[in-house]
């Protein structure tokens, strides 16, 4: 039996009300301000945050070979305001058409569709956040990117 890899799971407690942390995840302009690894920008961030609503995100960054864009699409599966957000995530083109992982230099056996689960808990003035990206191994470039993004989120909230 092969062992399932450990998915990216990041827990943080922020000295901010739950409404502030929720907005960072649920409002496009706030999400675009922190998402992605260090040095990445988000020139496109379309999010219809309701069950069945779509998302289309463009992450842009400089590489040794010049500027690179990565597009992600998905659908909101669960939206419980202030406490829980679940959405699917997959690589796509700029129109939201899914692209296979190997087209972006990822392993061909990687799941095309992954799922992000964000759980928030009100601690009375501060907020505990647990973000789990099911389908992305913790020790992968995606896992490292999430660590950097969550660090940027924490700096913005502070």
Phi and psi in degrees as GROMACS dihedral restraints (atoms count N, CA, C in turn):
[ dihedral_restraints ]
;  ai    aj    ak    al  type     phi  dphi    fc
    3     4     5     6     1   -80.9    20    10
    4     5     6     7     1   141.6    20    10
    6     7     8     9     1   -80.3    20    10
    7     8     9    10     1   135.6    20    10
    9    10    11    12     1   -70.0    20    10
   10    11    12    13     1   133.5    20    10
   12    13    14    15     1   -66.5    20    10
   13    14    15    16     1   154.8    20    10
   15    16    17    18     1   -75.3    20    10
   16    17    18    19     1   122.8    20    10
   18    19    20    21     1   -76.3    20    10
   19    20    21    22     1   160.7    20    10
   21    22    23    24     1   -62.5    20    10
   22    23    24    25     1   124.3    20    10
   24    25    26    27     1  -140.5    20    10
   25    26    27    28     1   119.3    20    10
   27    28    29    30     1  -125.8    20    10
   28    29    30    31     1   125.4    20    10
   30    31    32    33     1  -116.1    20    10
   31    32    33    34     1   134.6    20    10
   33    34    35    36     1  -141.7    20    10
   34    35    36    37     1   153.0    20    10
   36    37    38    39     1  -118.2    20    10
   37    38    39    40     1   125.4    20    10
   39    40    41    42     1  -107.7    20    10
   40    41    42    43     1   140.7    20    10
   42    43    44    45     1   -83.4    20    10
   43    44    45    46     1    66.5    20    10
   45    46    47    48     1  -156.4    20    10
   46    47    48    49     1   151.1    20    10
   48    49    50    51     1   -65.7    20    10
   49    50    51    52     1   154.2    20    10
   51    52    53    54     1   -58.0    20    10
   52    53    54    55     1   -33.3    20    10
   54    55    56    57     1   -60.9    20    10
   55    56    57    58     1   -37.4    20    10
   57    58    59    60     1   -66.7    20    10
   58    59    60    61     1   -46.3    20    10
   60    61    62    63     1   -66.9    20    10
   61    62    63    64     1   -39.8    20    10
   63    64    65    66     1   -59.1    20    10
   64    65    66    67     1   -46.2    20    10
   66    67    68    69     1   -58.7    20    10
   67    68    69    70     1   -36.4    20    10
   69    70    71    72     1   -63.1    20    10
   70    71    72    73     1   -28.5    20    10
   72    73    74    75     1   -94.0    20    10
   73    74    75    76     1   -32.3    20    10
   75    76    77    78     1  -103.8    20    10
   76    77    78    79     1    -9.8    20    10
   78    79    80    81     1  -114.4    20    10
   79    80    81    82     1   124.1    20    10
   81    82    83    84     1   -52.1    20    10
   82    83    84    85     1   -45.3    20    10
   84    85    86    87     1   -65.2    20    10
   85    86    87    88     1   -33.1    20    10
   87    88    89    90     1   -75.7    20    10
   88    89    90    91     1   -44.0    20    10
   90    91    92    93     1   -57.3    20    10
   91    92    93    94     1   -44.6    20    10
   93    94    95    96     1   -64.3    20    10
   94    95    96    97     1   -22.2    20    10
   96    97    98    99     1   -76.4    20    10
   97    98    99   100     1   -16.3    20    10
   99   100   101   102     1  -131.5    20    10
  100   101   102   103     1   -18.4    20    10
  102   103   104   105     1   -65.3    20    10
  103   104   105   106     1   145.2    20    10
  105   106   107   108     1    97.6    20    10
  106   107   108   109     1   162.8    20    10
  108   109   110   111     1   -69.8    20    10
  109   110   111   112     1   169.9    20    10
  111   112   113   114     1   -52.9    20    10
  112   113   114   115     1   131.7    20    10
  114   115   116   117     1    92.5    20    10
  115   116   117   118     1   -13.8    20    10
  117   118   119   120     1   -82.5    20    10
  118   119   120   121     1   148.6    20    10
  120   121   122   123     1  -120.4    20    10
  121   122   123   124     1   161.1    20    10
  123   124   125   126     1  -122.3    20    10
  124   125   126   127     1    85.5    20    10
  126   127   128   129     1   -72.2    20    10
  127   128   129   130     1   -22.9    20    10
  129   130   131   132     1  -129.2    20    10
  130   131   132   133     1   128.4    20    10
  132   133   134   135     1  -147.2    20    10
  133   134   135   136     1    94.2    20    10
  135   136   137   138     1  -110.0    20    10
  136   137   138   139     1   120.0    20    10
  138   139   140   141     1  -137.6    20    10
  139   140   141   142     1   120.5    20    10
  141   142   143   144     1  -104.4    20    10
  142   143   144   145     1    87.5    20    10
  144   145   146   147     1   -79.7    20    10
  145   146   147   148     1    82.5    20    10
  147   148   149   150     1  -156.3    20    10
  148   149   150   151     1   157.4    20    10
  150   151   152   153     1   -56.9    20    10
  151   152   153   154     1   126.2    20    10
  153   154   155   156     1    88.5    20    10
  154   155   156   157     1    -8.7    20    10
  156   157   158   159     1   -72.6    20    10
  157   158   159   160     1   151.6    20    10
  159   160   161   162     1   -99.7    20    10
  160   161   162   163     1   165.9    20    10
  162   163   164   165     1  -138.4    20    10
  163   164   165   166     1   144.2    20    10
  165   166   167   168     1  -143.3    20    10
  166   167   168   169     1   116.5    20    10
  168   169   170   171     1  -124.1    20    10
  169   170   171   172     1   136.1    20    10
  171   172   173   174     1  -113.8    20    10
  172   173   174   175     1   124.9    20    10
  174   175   176   177     1  -108.6    20    10
  175   176   177   178     1   128.0    20    10
  177   178   179   180     1  -120.8    20    10
  178   179   180   181     1   137.4    20    10
  180   181   182   183     1  -153.1    20    10
  181   182   183   184     1   158.2    20    10
  183   184   185   186     1   -86.3    20    10
  184   185   186   187     1   135.7    20    10
  186   187   188   189     1  -125.2    20    10
  187   188   189   190     1   169.7    20    10
  189   190   191   192     1   -57.6    20    10
  190   191   192   193     1   -23.9    20    10
  192   193   194   195     1   -95.5    20    10
  193   194   195   196     1    13.5    20    10
  195   196   197   198     1   106.2    20    10
  196   197   198   199     1  -170.4    20    10
  198   199   200   201     1   -70.3    20    10
  199   200   201   202     1   139.0    20    10
  201   202   203   204     1  -128.1    20    10
  202   203   204   205     1   140.3    20    10
  204   205   206   207     1  -118.2    20    10
  205   206   207   208     1   138.3    20    10
  207   208   209   210     1  -124.1    20    10
  208   209   210   211     1   130.5    20    10
  210   211   212   213     1  -108.3    20    10
  211   212   213   214     1   142.7    20    10
  213   214   215   216     1  -132.2    20    10
  214   215   216   217     1   139.5    20    10
  216   217   218   219     1  -129.5    20    10
  217   218   219   220     1   170.0    20    10
  219   220   221   222     1   171.0    20    10
  220   221   222   223     1  -173.7    20    10
  222   223   224   225     1  -137.4    20    10
  223   224   225   226     1   143.0    20    10
  225   226   227   228     1   -78.3    20    10
  226   227   228   229     1   122.8    20    10
  228   229   230   231     1   -96.9    20    10
  229   230   231   232     1   -38.7    20    10
  231   232   233   234     1  -142.2    20    10
  232   233   234   235     1   132.7    20    10
  234   235   236   237     1  -134.8    20    10
  235   236   237   238     1   105.8    20    10
  237   238   239   240     1  -115.1    20    10
  238   239   240   241     1    97.7    20    10
  240   241   242   243     1   -45.5    20    10
  241   242   243   244     1   133.5    20    10
  243   244   245   246     1    77.1    20    10
  244   245   246   247     1   -16.9    20    10
  246   247   248   249     1  -125.0    20    10
  247   248   249   250     1   -30.1    20    10
  249   250   251   252     1  -150.7    20    10
  250   251   252   253     1   137.5    20    10
  252   253   254   255     1  -139.1    20    10
  253   254   255   256     1   125.3    20    10
  255   256   257   258     1  -128.6    20    10
  256   257   258   259     1   128.8    20    10
  258   259   260   261     1  -141.6    20    10
  259   260   261   262     1   152.6    20    10
  261   262   263   264     1   -84.9    20    10
  262   263   264   265     1   157.2    20    10
  264   265   266   267     1  -143.6    20    10
  265   266   267   268     1   130.7    20    10
  267   268   269   270     1  -151.5    20    10
  268   269   270   271     1   152.8    20    10
  270   271   272   273     1   -69.4    20    10
  271   272   273   274     1   146.7    20    10
  273   274   275   276     1  -149.9    20    10
  274   275   276   277     1  -179.7    20    10
  276   277   278   279     1   -95.1    20    10
  277   278   279   280     1  -176.6    20    10
  279   280   281   282     1   -66.8    20    10
  280   281   282   283     1   -12.3    20    10
  282   283   284   285     1   -96.4    20    10
  283   284   285   286     1     0.6    20    10
  285   286   287   288     1    86.4    20    10
  286   287   288   289     1     9.1    20    10
  288   289   290   291     1   -78.6    20    10
  289   290   291   292     1   120.7    20    10
  291   292   293   294     1   -57.0    20    10
  292   293   294   295     1   141.3    20    10
  294   295   296   297     1  -119.9    20    10
  295   296   297   298     1   144.1    20    10
  297   298   299   300     1   -65.8    20    10
  298   299   300   301     1   147.6    20    10
  300   301   302   303     1   -53.6    20    10
  301   302   303   304     1   -38.0    20    10
  303   304   305   306     1   -65.1    20    10
  304   305   306   307     1   -21.3    20    10
  306   307   308   309     1   -66.0    20    10
  307   308   309   310     1   -21.9    20    10
  309   310   311   312     1  -106.7    20    10
  310   311   312   313     1    16.4    20    10
  312   313   314   315     1    80.1    20    10
  313   314   315   316     1    14.7    20    10
  315   316   317   318     1   -92.6    20    10
  316   317   318   319     1   164.4    20    10
  318   319   320   321     1   -60.4    20    10
  319   320   321   322     1   138.5    20    10
  321   322   323   324     1   -64.5    20    10
  322   323   324   325     1   -26.0    20    10
  324   325   326   327     1   -87.7    20    10
  325   326   327   328     1     5.0    20    10
  327   328   329   330     1   -69.7    20    10
  328   329   330   331     1   142.1    20    10
  330   331   332   333     1   -59.4    20    10
  331   332   333   334     1   134.9    20    10
  333   334   335   336     1   -71.4    20    10
  334   335   336   337     1   -38.7    20    10
  336   337   338   339     1  -111.8    20    10
  337   338   339   340     1   125.8    20    10
  339   340   341   342     1  -116.0    20    10
  340   341   342   343     1   175.9    20    10
  342   343   344   345     1  -136.6    20    10
  343   344   345   346     1   132.7    20    10
  345   346   347   348     1  -106.3    20    10
  346   347   348   349     1   128.2    20    10
  348   349   350   351     1  -118.9    20    10
  349   350   351   352     1   121.9    20    10
  351   352   353   354     1  -117.5    20    10
  352   353   354   355     1   121.1    20    10
  354   355   356   357     1  -120.0    20    10
  355   356   357   358     1   128.8    20    10
  357   358   359   360     1  -118.3    20    10
  358   359   360   361     1   141.3    20    10
  360   361   362   363     1  -129.4    20    10
  361   362   363   364     1   126.2    20    10
  363   364   365   366     1   -77.0    20    10
  364   365   366   367     1   119.3    20    10
  366   367   368   369     1  -105.7    20    10
  367   368   369   370     1    23.4    20    10
  369   370   371   372     1    73.1    20    10
  370   371   372   373     1    66.2    20    10
  372   373   374   375     1   106.0    20    10
  373   374   375   376     1   -28.2    20    10
  375   376   377   378     1  -120.1    20    10
  376   377   378   379     1   169.2    20    10
  378   379   380   381     1  -135.8    20    10
  379   380   381   382     1   130.8    20    10
  381   382   383   384     1   -94.4    20    10
  382   383   384   385     1   130.9    20    10
  384   385   386   387     1  -121.0    20    10
  385   386   387   388     1   134.0    20    10
  387   388   389   390     1  -124.9    20    10
  388   389   390   391     1   118.5    20    10
  390   391   392   393     1  -113.0    20    10
  391   392   393   394     1   124.8    20    10
  393   394   395   396     1  -123.4    20    10
  394   395   396   397     1   127.2    20    10
  396   397   398   399     1  -109.1    20    10
  397   398   399   400     1    96.9    20    10
  399   400   401   402     1   -74.6    20    10
  400   401   402   403     1   122.9    20    10
  402   403   404   405     1   109.8    20    10
  403   404   405   406     1    -9.8    20    10
  405   406   407   408     1  -116.2    20    10
  406   407   408   409     1   111.7    20    10
  408   409   410   411     1   -61.3    20    10
  409   410   411   412     1   141.7    20    10
  411   412   413   414     1   -57.8    20    10
  412   413   414   415     1   -35.2    20    10
  414   415   416   417     1   -92.1    20    10
  415   416   417   418     1    18.3    20    10
  417   418   419   420     1   -95.2    20    10
  418   419   420   421     1   168.6    20    10
  420   421   422   423     1   -56.0    20    10
  421   422   423   424     1   -36.2    20    10
  423   424   425   426     1   -63.0    20    10
  424   425   426   427     1   -39.6    20    10
  426   427   428   429     1   -64.9    20    10
  427   428   429   430     1   -41.9    20    10
  429   430   431   432     1   -65.2    20    10
  430   431   432   433     1   -38.5    20    10
  432   433   434   435     1   -62.0    20    10
  433   434   435   436     1   -41.8    20    10
  435   436   437   438     1   -62.5    20    10
  436   437   438   439     1   -42.0    20    10
  438   439   440   441     1   -57.7    20    10
  439   440   441   442     1   -45.5    20    10
  441   442   443   444     1   -64.8    20    10
  442   443   444   445     1   -42.4    20    10
  444   445   446   447     1   -63.0    20    10
  445   446   447   448     1   -44.5    20    10
  447   448   449   450     1   -66.6    20    10
  448   449   450   451     1   -32.9    20    10
  450   451   452   453     1   -63.4    20    10
  451   452   453   454     1   -41.4    20    10
  453   454   455   456     1   -65.1    20    10
  454   455   456   457     1   -39.3    20    10
  456   457   458   459     1   -60.0    20    10
  457   458   459   460     1   -46.2    20    10
  459   460   461   462     1   -61.0    20    10
  460   461   462   463     1   -40.1    20    10
  462   463   464   465     1   -65.1    20    10
  463   464   465   466     1   -40.2    20    10
  465   466   467   468     1   -66.3    20    10
  466   467   468   469     1   -42.1    20    10
  468   469   470   471     1   -66.5    20    10
  469   470   471   472     1   -36.5    20    10
